[in-house]
Structures are given as C-alpha cells and as structure tokens.
Amino acid sequence: MAEDGLLRGLSSGLAVVLNGEEGRVGSSGLALILNSNSDDGKGNSSNTHLLSYCDDTSHQLVERTLEFIFDLPTNSVGSCTATIDDNLIRSVIDEFSQHIERTKPLPTGEDGICIDYAHGPGVVSLEDSSICGEISVIKAPLLVESLAMFSSARANASVWKGKWMYEVILETSGIQQIGWATLSCPFTDHKGVGDAEDSYAYDGRRVSKWNKEAESYGQSWVVGDVIGCCIDLDHDEISFYRNGVYLGVAFSGIRKMGPGFGYYPAISLSQGERCELNFGGRPFKYPIKGYSPIQAPPSSNYFATQLLNCLSRLLDMDRAQHHSVVKLRRPKRDLLLEKLFYPVSHGICEKFFSMLETNVEITEYIGWGPLLSFMMEVFRLQAPHDYVSLDRVLDVILEFQGSQLMFEHILNALSCSCKTAPIIITECPYSGSYSFLALACHILRREELMILWGSSEEFQFIFEGFLSRKSPNKQDLQCMMPSVWWSGSCEDMSNESSMALTTNALSEAISKIEEKHRDLCLLVIQFIPHSTPPQFPGSVFRTFIENLLLKNRGADGNLPPPGLSSNSVLVSLYTVILHFLSEGCGWLKNSETTGFLHRGGEQSFPLSLFMKNDHISRLGGSLSHLLKSHPIENQDVEVIRWEEGCVDDEHIRVTHSSELKPCCCSSYDPEISRNSSYPNRHTAKGPRGHCSSVPERSASVAAECSAGSLNDDIADDKPSSSDQSESEFSYCPVRQRSIVPRESNISSAMLKEEELVDALLFLYHIGLAPNFKQASYYMSHQSQSASLLEETDKQIRERPCSEQLKRLREARIIHREEVIDCVRHLTWYRISLFSRWKQRGMFATCMRVVQLLLVLSKVDSMFIYVPEFYIESLVDCFHVLRKSDPPFVPSTIFIKQGLASFVTFIVSHFNDPRISSADLRDLLLQSISVLVQYKDYLVSFENNEAATQRMPKALLSAFDNRSWIPVTNILLRLCKGSGFGSSKHGESSSSSSSVVFQGLLREACINNERLFSVFLNRLFNTLSWTMTEFSVSIREMQEKYQVLEFQQRKCSVIFDLSCNLARLLEFSTHEIPQAFLSGGDTNLRRLTELIVFILNHVTSMADAEFFDLSLRRHGNSSEKVSRYNILAPLVGIILNLLDASAEPDGSKQNALVGVFASMDCPDMVLCGFQYLLEYNWAGSLRGDGYYAKFGQLENFLCLLVSRAEQQESEKSQLEDTDADDTTCCICYTTEANAKFVPCSHTSCYGCITRHMLNCQRCFFCNATVLDVVPMADNIA
C-alpha cells in the first residue's frame, strides 16, 4: 500500500519503484524510471530509462547516473575514485563517442544522383550557366528573387534513379513554376519549367500543373508555404506537398533517364517573385518518408543529435528533482545532481563545439536542426515555459566561443519558422509563430545575444521574419473553421455555437502572437547599442522602421518594385505601433500611462517629418519640385502646435477634456447594439440595412454609388467640355495654433510618438488598406452568393421537373460553398485585423490626423508638403470604422463624438487646387457621395457650417468630365424625392432628401449665373452622351442576338446614370425655370432637343423584352430597369416648364409649344408625347395627384398638334417659292441673323450660341472666333 501511494504521488512521468535485487544495488536501493522527455510541451511521453541509485553507503551512484545520462550499457563506466571533474566527464564522453560510433546506423549509399562540385563537395546550388533572365540571391544560401519579367534556373544536381525531394519556402505568392526539368528544356524570356516536354512544374497561384499545357492541380498557395517537390523515379511519378499535405500525383509515366541525363530541380519566377530553396543544406520543414534530400545531411549530424539527447536527459533529471511531488530525502543524491550538472553539461557542450570547430560547414545544419529542436524541447512549445532549464543551458553554451555563430543560425531559424508556422486550431492559443517568438524574446533578453543580433548585417531581415505571420488559404480556413454559420442561413444551429468557440480560440491565438510581437519590439526599443557617438533608446527601432518604409515606398504603385516586404510584416508592425500609441505601455522612459492618441490638451507635430523621404508624393507634387517652387526656411526646427478641437465649431466640439468624450474613450458597448450573436450576416440592401461583416476598402467607396464600378471607364471615354474652376479655401480660422522652434539636443534624438504616427499612417496605407479592400470583395461576393442561394432554394421549393431540380441542386451546392468560403475569409479578416482595441486606436488616429490636416490647410506653405498617404489613410480608416460590424459606435455617435471635423475636411478640400492629384480629390468626393446616402450622415452635413457654405457651389464647379459621376450621385441624393413620381414607395421627400441643400443649391444657381450656365451645359452634354452610348450598346447586342455579361453590365450602369442625370435636369427646371423660359431660348431649345432625343431612343426599341433583358442583371429588380426610371423625369421636366409658364397671356406657354413644334421631326415629337400618355403608369405611381397632372400633358399635346398642323400648312405654301438664301444652313428653320468675326460665315444666333458653349472655332472653316455680331449691326 505504501508503494501504491508513492506511485500516485509522483508527477512528470517520474515513478519510483522499490527494488532490492537490481544489479549490485542493496535492499534499500531505488530504481528510478525517468521519462527522458517527461514533458515535450504537447503532453507526449517517450520511452523510459532505468537509472540505478544506491543508498547513502554505496559508492556507485555517480557511475550509474552517468551511464543513464549518456545512455551507456550498465557497468560500462568503471568505478570512480576521483572527484567529479572535467577529466572524468571527458573520459565518459570518449566512451560515449565510441559507443555511438559502434551503434550508429550505417550510411545508405545513395545512387542515382550526380552533383557538380563547383560550389563545394556535395553542395547543391543553382547552376549559374543555366539562369535565363535575372535571378538575384538576396540572402545566402538560396533565397532568390527574379528581377526580370520571367527568370528560370536549374540546380547543379540531377537524379535518374531513386526517390528524391527538395523544399521551396515561398516569400511571395505570385506566379512561380517549381518542379523538375531535363537539360533539353529550353529557358527563354517567356518559357520556363513546365513549358517543354521533359519539364514538370506546379504553380499554386494559378492552381495548375504544367507540362507543355496547364491542368488544374493542387491548392492555392500563400506566403510562407513550404512546397515539397518530390520525384519517384522507381515508379516514374512526380508529386508535390504543401506544408506536408499530399497534393496527389501530379505527373505519372515520366520518361526514364540515365546517368548524366537526369531530372534537375528547376524554378521559373515572374518579376518580383521570391522563394528560398532548400536542397538539403538545412533540415527540411516537412520531410517526406522514403524521399532523400538532393544534398545529403552532414555525417556528424547523428552524433550532434545524440550529444544533445544526453543534455536533455540531464535536464530531465534536474526537473524531476525539483518538480516531483514526493521528495526523496537523499541529501547525498540531491547534492550529486547539483555537482554533476555543470561538469556534465559543460563537457557535452565542449565536445559539441569542438566537433563544430573541425567542420564549420555543418554549423548551419546543426543550428537549424538538432540544436533548435533541443532548445524548443527544453523551453516547451506551450505555456508554461521552462525558463529555468533554458537559462541553465544558455549559461553553459554561451561560455564557448563558437556559440556566437551558432546563435546567429538559431535566430535565423527562429525567424524563418515564424514565416512558415501555421495556426492549428487544436493547438490554440499557443499556435502559429507564438512558440518561436516566445523563445526568441527570452534569449534576446540577454545583452550579449541582443548585441549579437543588433550588430548583425541580417538584423533587418531577421526582424521582418519575426514579424511575419502566415495567412491561411481556403483549405487552411476549412480546417480552422469546420463548422460555419451566418445569419439567415439554413445551416444547423449547432454550427453557430461551434463557430463562436472556434472564433474565440483563433482570436486568442492571434492575441498571443501580437503580444509577443510587442515584447520583441520593446526589447529593440530599449536596446542601446554600444557605439560612438552614443545612441538613445528607440534609435535602433527607428532605423528599422525607416529602412522598412523606404524599402516599401512603391508598394502602392501599379508596378511594385522588387524586394517588398511581406504584407503580414507591415500589418504586424502597424499593430504593434498602434498598440503602443493607443493603449500605452510605458514603452519609453517618462511616457504617460495614457495612450498618446488619447491625450487631450495641446497637440503638436514636427513638420520635419514631411521632408524625410523624397520618394513619397505630396499634396502639391514631388518634394524636389516643392523645395524649388515653395522653399521652407528652417524646416528642421519647426513644430506646429494646436489645441485639441480648435478646428471645430464650439457647439459641436468634442475633446478628451470635454464633458462629451470622443468615441474612442466613451463607454459605449458594441455588444448591446449587436443584432446577431455572430458577426457574419447576410444583410439587407440599401442605406438603412447597409452593414457588413468586415469593412470595405474606402478607395472603392464608389462601389456604393449607384453608378457601379464601371464609372471610371465610362468617365474616361466621355469627351471633355469644361474648364476647371477654383474655389476659396479660407473657411473657419484656426484658433490657438502656433508654429514654434523645435526642441533640440537629446529630445530630438530619441524616438518620438509623432514619428510613430507618421509611420503608422504609411503602414496602414500599404499594409492594412489592401486587406480591407480584399475583405470588401468577400463581403460583396457573400451578399451576391447568399442572394443566389436564397433564390435557388425558393425555386427548389416550387417543385420543378426532375431535370431542372437536378440542376438547381447542383447550383445550390456551388452557391452554398461560395457563401461558406466568404464567411470563413471574412471571419479571418475580422479576427486578425479588427479587434475592439484596434477600432479604438483607429478612431483616435482619425481624430488626430484630421485635426492636423485642418490646421495645416490654413498654412499654404505647409499644406502642400503633406504626404498624400495621410489623406488616403484617413479616408480609408474612416470608412472602415463606419462599416464595422458590430458597429464601433452608432453612426450618430460616430459623427457627433469626435469626427465632425472629417466632414469639414472633405467638403473643404474635394475641389482644392492645392491638391495636385486628381485621384485624391476624387477620393474625397466619393466619400461625400457615400456618406450623403445615409440620413444620419446627411444631417451632419446639414449641421456643418463648412458644408452649407462651400459644398453647393463646389459641387456645381466639380461637375466636369472627370468627376461628373460622384457629383451626380451627391446632387441626386440631396434632391431625392423632389421629382415626378420619385416618392412612389410612399416615403416623404423630407425623409429621403435634404431640403436645406436644395435651397442652398437654388441660391447658388441664381446668384451665380455663369456657374449655373457652365453646369447646365455640361449636364446637357453628359446626358446626351450617356443616352447615345446606351443606344449604341443596345443596338450592338441586338445585331449579335446575344447579351454578354460585360455588355449587360455596361448597359445597366449607363442607363442608371442617364436616369440620374435626367433627375438633375428635372430639379433644375423645377428650381430655376427662368433659366429656360426667360431671355434667349438656347437652353430651352437644347432641353427640348434632349427630351425628343431620349424619347426617340427609348421608344424606338422594337423588342421591349430584349430592352429589359439587356438591362436586368442578377439581383436587380424589374422596377430598377423599367423604362419608368427615364420617362418619369422627362414628364417632370415638361410639367415643371408648363407650371412655370402658366401666365395669363400665355406667352411663355406659347413659346414652349413653339420650340417643341419647331423640331425637325414633328411626327417623332408627337409620337413621343403620345407614348408618355399611353405608358402604363399604374404599376409605378401611387396617389391620384400624379394622374391629375397628365391632364396638363394632354392639353399641351393638343396645342402641339395644332401648332404642328399650322406649321405644316405654312411649309406647303413655301414649297412653291424659291428657298431664301438668308435661312440658317444649320437648323434650316431660322433666319441667319449673326456672323462670325473675322471669317464672316453666317448662321442663326441660336445655333452659334449653342456651338460656342463647347467650341471657340467656326464650324465652317475652323477659324478661331473672336466675336459674334448680329447681321443688322454689320449692315449698319
């Protein structure tokens, strides 16, 4: 019973069994069964070893202990009469060496391989003579990058028999073809591995295998993937592995080869693609059983591994001694272990490093393999980590000179492991790169190792590796989230709770990794290198950031330069800096506990940050140009200071010191307003129900506009008809702003928070924004796929025929898989990018940046130097927060509690001529276009003084050939509900439009006739162009008898634009009818021609069904593509003019009738009006008030018919007489009463006036027109 109780009391794999008959041990001896791997961090147990202990009177305790440590046969260590010293340990180690030599596995003689020894005996590398294109080795031994459009290369080894493999670690995830090729495979600028008969490749970007032709194969790959390339020449097969997962046989029946004509490892890379090749010079990440590396491992690897196993057993004994629950009261034995530990561990390390000294070439392999594995085993992969044991080992290892080189390899190996380590759901929360980061952070707390790393030439590269985090592909996400649920789905409800648990586990894993990233960065920040002159805390971290930003300065271009950092590095560094600035962690001495971004009071910013990088675009252009055209004196000593909230009106000002706090410091809980228990949901369409599971990239905010994503292509094709007008930019004087000399000396040399804000914005621009853009794609695709899934389910419930039911079920499977894939991706983006504290920091960043920009905008000499990415990041971040789900805060609070200044900025600068980039101005304009679609935001615009003062006039000015689409969307939203039939759904115009801005627009048009005239001319031209494009597209599809997806999409977008433009024209006739009915008749005639033009195009479509089909895309209701949308504003325009011309004498109405009757094709005019009267309005209009207005239209048609008959009679009377030479040869209806100067060509004044709106040349001889004079004045 005593023995049973003893066994139950022990832990960590330690069992103590009483044994009085073992060997030479006395009756009181103990047999210790030790688990030499008592805890590997995973709870695994390995084989046990028997250790004989003697009692306190025995003299063989030392011998038996050493035999166990070195795994020697019993009694192989002779009696030790001397003290435990180095000589004793060396003799035991010599015995151990001989024992290993006798028992080590016999080497397998590898046959079937031929290696060119140009790079050293047995070293496999790329054959320089085989390189086509330009391949650069950016880090030894084999991290390569293509600098040409397409580069290829072979290794210097070929195989013709046996089973072989090599690994490729992907540094980028673009087009790469990796595999095997013979010497007969030609490499050219366009052809590489897999493009010839005897070459075979796998391309994970295109998910294809290549052998002359491409076939679908494998999985899509991501950065950090390890691709195993295997060739089995015994069975003539080639296969590939992704992170150790078998992708199947790619090629079978490959041709047999002989010595000297075998298969070479080969790669082909597109420009900028990077990968690291491992032919066996380092241990494989995922070795495949049965396959040998191209380059054989060093022969001493086995001995080094066994030596480290001895050290591991010694540590296990030490752990057992300190952690056993039942302590064995043996003072002599405990003292023995303490005495043995140092000499034994020192002797093992001495032998270990002496072996490396004799063969330095094996150091890298040993460091990346056995030693790293040993350290990870000692440290433990999962918490709690064994810091004590690891420190004891490090203390011994660092005594040897060779440890410096070894730790360089250890740091490189840990860095590489962070790139390739996937997150595995069963290992959470200590998964992914966590364990490697935790080990790196611990060993780098030692000053000598931190100095070693900091002085290394590879410091930047290794640091980026530590900050890397492997992203999952579709299959990885499927393993992470096997159960998926979304709101409105028909999935099992148990999936909801299952997915919630999975999401929490993954979130915790990401949080652990981010915590270690911060720990590592803190170590670097606090590291002070030994240099002259002395440096200050943060200098090394600052240098790292500067080099990283310089390296990635072209990442946002259309053709990114080579050598860019991985996106995960940018995201990780952004997250670290955001946490430092937002949450506060005492990262610098004397730093406040409150995060920098949440401190109120006086704000400051050193303007010298704008002068650092000549390769970053500024608002006013390039830095070199600005320094010449607008030089700044004393640019290195100026700091701009302002009081928080000074740019806002007092009645809306929200600061950290005010009673109403900003959103980032408010007590709002997003869970209270959350509509579902899981973030991913299929949401309703339209502004009221417009929310997303993950925010969208604001650079694509135009996608929320009604014009769709073809807007830019359409606008590019539209002819220009306008001049750019400038506006004033002096609104709202800034209070409490000053520019003061910058602090100098030590404070300027230390890392400042403002520098991190500058870096934060750039990292967001090049790192976070692309991720949110991708998330926006998945959000949109999920919505579309969910709609298709719902529609398919509806059709299945209608019980169609068996054949149709089969097709519907197949379609349902596809749509469901697409929704599930989108939900998984969106969940991952949400987990990795959008936790609550990150939202808080992003909001605070927006507040600080927008105030900085508003302050600087009042100083021309400073504003033009602001980098463009400040505005781009601000707008992106704002819209990401606006679209978050669950919401960061409700939209009303979002604006009122801190970001009203954002509205001020965008309305003040979307037409600012100081911003040289038209794309940047468009971004601000698109932001307005998106925000005014929502009532809460529209109210903020109405309450914003800058918006009411500047926006109406600026919008009219901005309606040009480039920005007309977003301006149209904005004006349409402001005027929504005021047109004929626009309230057909029963909503009141006051609830869906802005009466305030309608009045402001009317005042702007009346008070500035020139501005309104230019706007009206552009509106006429644009609407005429869109209807022409629409008509041509329809005609093309009719002629081909087919409706292509792109053409259908284009027709739908153009039709929507035409309807929107017609609504603006209707608003103009309602608010400013005198512009058409008073003065000259040019505007009225152009309006009349346009109405007739549109009616002709709409009514001339012979096949009404084809007309609707060409417009209707999936998801569009029949109402959206109805002719009603273009006919209703035309009716509204006519009724507006009739109402305005209703005078007692009827003069204006007669003029209106006369203009319509004077059209060249009166029959077409009458036919169009008849079509309007006969159109089926019943399905679109609600209320009797609208139908009463058709009486006016009918009376007008009667007048028009009467006038047309009268003009026809007059025309017949004139046919018998000769034509009058004074008739205008352009319109043939009016007398030629004006002429051009100086060419003297004549025409009617109306035709000339209209022509001169868009062109200043004579339409007869193309001469430049200086003046237009009436004929009467000329005769006089």
Secondary structure, 3 states (H helix, E strand, C coil): CHHHHHHHHCCCCCEEEECCCCCCCCCCCEEEEEECCCCCCCCCCCCEEEEEECCCCCCCHHHHHHHHHCCCCCCCCCCCCCCCCHHHHHHHHHHHHHHHHHHCCCCCCCCCEEECHHHCCCCCCECHHHCECCEEEEECCCEEEECCCEEEEEECEEECCCEEEEEEEECCCCCEEEEEECCCCCCCCCCCCCCCCCEEEEECCCCEEECCCEEECCCCCCCCCEEEEEEECCCCEEEEEECCEEEEEEEECCCCCCCCCCEEEEEEEECCCEEEEECCCCCCCCCCCCCEECCCCCCCHHHHHHHHHHHHHHHHHHHHHHHCCCCCCCHHHHHHHHHHHHHHHHHHHHHHHHHHHHCHHHHHHHHHHHHHHHHHHHHCCCCCCCHHHHHHHHHHHCCCCCHHHHHHHHHHHHHHHHHHCCCCHHHCCCCCCHHHHHHHHHHCCCHHHHHHHHCCCCHHHHHHHHCCCCCCCHHHHHHHCCCCCCECCCCCCHHHHHHHHHHHHHHHHHHHHHHHHHHHHHHHHHCCCCCCCCCCCCHHHHHHHHHHHHHCCCCCCCCCCCCCCCHHHHHHHHHHHHHHHHHCCCCCCCCCCCCHHHCCCEEEEEHHHHHCCCCCCECCECHHHHHHHCCCCCCCCEEEEEECCCCCCHHHCCCCCCCCCCHHHCCCCCCCCCCCCCCCECCCCCCCCCCCCCCCCHHHHHHHCCCCCCHHHHHHHCCCCCCCCCCCCCCCCCCCEEEEECCCCHHHHCCCHHHHHHHHHHHHHHHHHHHHHHHHHHHHHHHHHHHHHHHHHHHHHCCCCHHHHHHHHHHHHHHHHHHHHHHHHHHHHHHHHCCHHHHHHHHHHHHHHHHHHHHHCCCHHHHCCCEHHHHHHHHHHHHHHHCCCCCCCCHHHHHHHHHHHHHHHHHHHCCCCCCCCHHHHHHHHHHHHHHCCCHHHHHHHHCCHHHHHHHHHHHHHHCCCCCHHHHHHHHHHHHCCCCCCCCCCCCCHHHHCCHHHHHHHHHHHHHCHHHHHHHHHHHHHHHHHHHHHHHHHHHHHHHHCCCCHHHHHHHHHHHHHHHHHHHHHHHHHHHCCHHHHCCCCHHHHHHHHHHHHHHHHHHCCCCHHHHHHHHCCCCCCCCCCCCHHHHHHHHHHHHHHHHHCCCCCCHHHHHHHHHHHCCCCHHHHHHHHHHHHHCCCCCCCCCHHHHHHHHHHHHHHHHHHHHHHHHHHHHHHHCCCCCCCCECCCCCCCECCEEEECCCCEECHHHHHHHHCCCCECCCCCCECCEEEEHHHHHC
